[in-house]
Structure formats: C-alpha cells, structure tokens
Amino acid sequence: MGAEGLGPSGNDRFAMNYHHDYHAGNFADVLKHVVLARIVTYMKQKPKPFRVIDTHAGAGLYDLEGTEAAKTAEWKDGIARIYDADLPEEVADLLGPYLDAVRSVNGAGLRYYPGSPLIARHLMRDEDVLIANELADAEFQRLKQELLRAKSTTMLNIDARHAVKSLLPPRERRGLMLIDPPFEEKSEFEELVNAVQEASARFATGTYLIWYPLKDETAADRFVALATAGSVEFLDVRLAISRPFAGLGLTASGVLVLNPPFVLKHELETVMPCLEERLAESSGSRFELRTNSQ
C-alpha cells in the first residue's frame, strides 16, 4: 500500500519500509478510497463489464484493534471521524458507497478497515473483474484468505512493474488501474512516471488512480507534470491535514487520476471541503484540485 513507514520510529510515524497495518484507515486512506469508490461507482453506470487492477493490493483487511494499529491509532483521526458522522446530505450521498464498503466488514462499531481490493470488490458487480496483486508474501497470504470466495477475482504475487506490463490492455477494454507504491526508495517517483507512461501506452483510454505522499511538494509537482505530459486529461487532488511539524508524520497526500470520469471533479468539489474540515489536525489544513479539463 502507498505511504511510508513500518510503524513508529522515534517521532517518525512514517519511516521507511512501509507496513500498512500501522496506518490503515488514516486520512491518506480516506482520500484514496473516496476517490476509488467514486470511480468504481461511475463505471458501473454502463452495462458493459469493466476491470480493476490493483498493483499494490496489500493484505486486504486490517484490524484496527490489532497491535500495530493500536501503536499509532491513525484511524481515529481518519475513518473514525466520518464513519458515523452527521454529514451534509449531498456529501453523505457521495461518500455512501465508500462508507458502505467499510461497514460491510464490520458489525456493530468500527473494528476493521478494508483495503483497496476489498473496497473495489464490494462495489463491483459479479461480472466485473478484479485483479489484486501483492508481492510481499505475508500480505499476499492474508489477501488470498480475504478474497478466496470472491467472484471474478484473480490474485497475483508478482512484481508491480511486471503487472503493469502484462495485465494491460484488459480484455474488457474498460478499466481502472490503481497504482499505490510503498515509496520505500528515493527513485520511486521516477519509476512511477515510467510505469504510468508505459501503462498509458498499452491502454491509453484506461483510467489510472495513483496515490502519492506529499512530503516533498517540489518532487510531487514534478511527478504530476511528467505523468500528465501530453493531451491526457487528469485530475489531481491533494489534502493536507495541517502544516508539517515534528511528531505528526505524514501530513499531506495526493491522488492523481488520469482519464477521470467527467463527474469526478464536481463530486470532489462537493466532498473535499467537508473532508478537510473533519480530518484537519491543526491550522494549515487545506485541499487542492487541479485539472486540465473544463
């Protein structure tokens, strides 16, 4: 999954070697999964089947009361702030599919958080195909258990770079690829640009959802500029929960969507002010939407 950190290291809650059990359901997950849910909901409006390819699928399901999550409790400042909140009607409608997916793995209260593949599968129809890829063996074994009985679902245990090359274009010619790398290497942005360019060359009409951290805004701006070079339509949404300061860890993240649904910009213009208000940690919270389409 895409963010940094294997758990707490001193005051840095997002150190290198990421392990998502520590960070499931945090503000960055909320942003990413709200966008994912809106795209899948849109794609279901047409009767023709589509395919979702998750290149960094993770373990699938996360225990918010587990040892790792308890050490950071980031979900309490993320999904917990909107799960049972009294939201404006239009915002509640737009967040409905995402929150329904989270509720689907919970009974009373909030105990578990679904990763991207479980959210997508919950929202997809039986005839829509999900490809969930995870390279790390331990996470892959957990993922298999979570999706064992899911219809129209294939789980792969291959390098994400190979997945980009081998899984496009999809047979359905309608699809979404979610690219959510761990950002464990300094070269991750450069490699991500290469992956996006190669994917677009293989499947130019596909929709791509790419998550990225905002620790270095200059590097993030450069990535977005390179990934969107040419005539491709894009929507770049960023959320900061505060100004950066020691001890808080990651305070901002972004989601870049290539070939976004035409309704997505308006939907996010409606949703993002509420998300910023609910997820803000201190002064300096903000959101930003950038696009090259009308």
C-alpha positions, 0 to 999 in steps of 0.5 A: 500500500502507498505511504511510508513507514513500518510503524513508529520510529522515534517521532517518525510515524512514517519511516521507511519500509512501509507496513500498512497495518500501522496506518490503515484507515488514516486520512491518506486512506480516506482520500484514496478510497473516496476517490476509488469508490467514486470511480468504481461507482461511475463505471458501473453506470454502463452495462458493459463489464469493466476491470480493476487492477490493483498493483499494490493490493496489500493484505486486504483487511486490517484490524484496527484493534490489532497491535500495530494499529493500536501503536499509532491509532491513525484511524481515529483521526481518519475513518473514525471521524466520518464513519458515523458522522452527521454529514451534509446530505449531498456529501453523505450521498457521495461518500455512501458507497465508500462508507458502505464498503467499510461497514460491510466488514464490520458489525456493530462499531468500527473494528476493521478497515478494508483495503483497496481490493476489498473496497473495489470488490464490494462495489463491483458487480459479479461480472466485473473483474478484479485483479489484486496483486501483492508481492510481499508474501505475508500480505499476499497470504492474508489477501488470498484468505480475504478474497478466496470466495470472491467472484471474478477475482484473480490474485497475483504475487508478482512484481508491480512493474511486471503487472503493469506490463502484462495485465494491460490492455484488459480484455474488457477494454474498460478499466481502472488501474490503481497504482499505490507504491510503498515509496520505500526508495528515493527513485520511486517517483521516477519509476512511477512516471515510467510505469504510468507512461508505459501503462498509458501506452498499452491502454491509453483510454484506461483510467489510472488512480495513483496515490502519492505522499506529499512530503516533498511538494517540489518532487510531487509537482514534478511527478504530476507534470511528467505523468500528465505530459501530453493531451491526457486529461487528469485530475489531481487532488491533494489534502493536507491535514495541517502544516508539517511539524515534528511528531505528526508524520505524514501530513499531506497526500495526493491522488492523481487520476488520469482519464477521470470520469467527467463527474469526478471533479464536481463530486470532489468539489462537493466532498473535499471541503467537508473532508478537510474540515473533519480530518484537519489536525491543526491550522494549515489544513487545506485541499487542492484540485487541479485539472486540465479539463473544463 
